[in-house]
Amino acid sequence: MSQLLSTSIEYLKGVGPKRAEILAAELGIRTYGGLLHHFPFRYEDRTKFYKVSEVNADLPYVQLVGELVHLEEIGAKFKKRLVAKLRDETGTIELVWFKGVSYFAKNLKVGDKYVVFAKPNEFNRKINLVHPEMETLVEFKNSVQSKLQAVYASTEKLSKFNLSSKSISRLLKTLLPQLKYKLNENLPATMIADYQLLDRESALFNIHFPTSVELLKRSIARIKFEELFLIQLELLKLKLVKLEKSRGFVFGNIGDKFNGFYTEKLPFELTGAQKRVLKEIRIDLKRGKQMNRLLQGDVGSGKTIVALMSILIGLDNGFQAALMAPTEILATQHYEGLKELLKGMDVEVELLTGSVRAKKRRETHEKLEDGSLHILIGTHALIEDKVKFKNLGIAVIDEQHRFGVAQRAKLYKKNSVLPHVLIMTATPIPRTLAMTLYGDLDVSVIDELPPGRKAIQTLHWYENKRLRLFGFMEGEIAKGRQIYIVYPLIEESEKLDYATLEEGYQHIFKRFPAPKYKVSIVHGKMKADVKQFEMDRFVNGETDIMVSTTVIEVGVNVPNASVMIIESAERFGLSQLHQLRGRVGRGAEQSYCVLMTGNKLSSDGRLRMKTMTGTNDGFQIAEVDLKLRGPGDLRGTQQSGTPINLKLANLATDGELIEKARGAAIQLLKKDPNLEQQENRELLMYLREKNRGKVNWSSIS
């Protein structure tokens, strides 16, 4: 069967070499299987016939049947068009073609009856049909008609080769009879029965030529389930293989460093969520398998304390630790924070970034190799070949999606035995996405904020409240507080009419003049030392207002900063708005986030503002963000090797189906982890074929 599906599309009747080339270039269709899995993006209802008298410009599409009573070519060369008239018992309507004039003039015949399908158009107060689909009534009656006609993605280049949606449908009509009774089932019979799924062949045939709305729904549900089940099966199998094969250091000892920090240095009582997550990590660290855990938690939820206590367990067992952050600002913040927390303890901590001078760098390398350096914090500098640990036992990676897969792997491979890995993210990941993108990892969630933290008040103000904003800022500065103002752009753009950083800085500088007020500016185009100087001024309380781009999205911790103003907030995505808001609310005082927008907002923009003012729950915000943006934008966070290849299923909207598919995969692997049982043989063969050269399923038998 696989041989037939892998046949080059060139050999399908009606394709040939040139059309095969354009199908591959434009749609990625290279084989019979590729065409079979090129699914429609919508369907048109061909059950209803309109009368000419019923047609109006507000209707999306209409289907008519009538006699062609007039056909005429008008104009010359590039301005040539074909005009025809179709008549039924209620009246006459004009049909117009601007393309393919010669073809239609040659093939349409006055006096014949046609079935016509098109979108109504109004021109000079008259209704006409532009570029209608035409089929003689005889052809229509003789062809096998689906009540719902599939519409396929096409492009301008495809149209030039007469590969419109209708042409693709014709190619599928040619292909499907050749596949009848030859598409093997790839899911076990018990699973199909348990989840009341349509068989594979029926689903694939009916998705192209559905005979009823109900059957179409069942076909789509079957294909979506299959896509999600196969992803979950591979992710869970990957997780099982990791557990079976990955050796890990045994951190069996909870000693003086951990206990000393917990009893004497811990600045606050751990929340219930922090205790729960720490327990999960401790279980991982002592079982002799490499830990691969994703730690999710909102901004300010206390992930860093949990990471530090995990590191101290490693130190108590004689190992070193690494903490890698994506920016110098964040790495420096981690370094200064951990140094302060560990003050007075026998723990050596160093920072390694691109800005560290050569002499200091050499000293750090030496201490790392002789084992006297316990914790190394840094950026990409940690993965340089010259950085050698004596015995790296645990690696913590912050905001890991900002690192490439190869970069992370370099850090993991500093030892012959892989270190335990704890991945932290303050970007809340919806459960459905986490199950798919991170399905091969164990996931921990800190879903409580430390006691005493006040919820940030979020306000949405339009431009007409600018004077009120300035008064509010003056009041907060008078209380001794500091303010962030974030802009989306650095320089003016001809295409985008949004406030820019430079204009904003000049405006704020004039409105809050020196010496009464002090204003600093930070953006990504600054040199690192200048940026750090400006940042330090704000951190040390030497400036009242920081005007910035999103470089402060991650990595700035100023408890005295109580106001975050986001200009042109409609320009930001929800997750970014939430990250920016998290820069305030770090002290005991009430904090505010003000979202400034223009008066005209899109429906999505209004929903984003409503969501931000309605909740501080990062996971709730992430769910809305996923639905707004869809999963496409989020796939940059996906792990290496994660088999995401969805044609129909949608991570944003098919949460319930993802849960079902994952449950089915878990049950299957519990009963038959190597797919050895007879009822799973077809699934095993399918996976081997599907993943040839990828995941090594051939070792399972």
Secondary structure, DSSP 4 states (H G I P E B T S, - for coil): -HHHHTSBGGGSTTTHHHHHHHHHHHH---BHHHHHT---SEEEE-S----GGG--TT-S-EEEEEEEEEEEEES-GGG-EEEEEEEETTEEEEEEESSSHHHHHHH--TT-EEEEEE-EEEETTEEEEES-EEEEHHHHHHS---SEEEE----HHHHHTT--HHHHHHHHHHHHHHHTTT----S-HHHHHHTTPPPHHHHHHHHHS-SSHHHHHHHHHHHHHHHHHHHHHHHHHHHHHHHHH-B--------HHHHHIIIII-SSPPPHHHHHHHHHHHHHHTSSB--EEEEEE-TTS-HHHHHHHHHHHHHHTT-EEEEE-SSHHHHHHHHHHHHHHTTTSS--EEEE-TTS-HHHHHHHHHHHHHT---EEEESGGGGSTT---S-EEEEEEESGGGS-HHHHHHHHTTSSSPPEEEEEESS---HHHHHHHTTTSEEEEE--PPTTPPPPEEEEEEGGGHHHHHHHHHHHHHTT-EEEEE-SBSS--SS----BHHHHHHHHHHHS-TTT--EEEE-TTS-HHHHHHHHHHHHTT--SEEEE-GGGSSS---TTEEEEEETTGGGS-HHHHHHHHTTS--SSS--EEEEEE-S---HHHHHHHHHHHH---HHHHHHHHHHHH-SGGGGGGPPTT-----SS--TTT-HHHHHHHHHHHHHHHHH-TT--SGGGHHHHHHHHHHTTTSS-GGG--
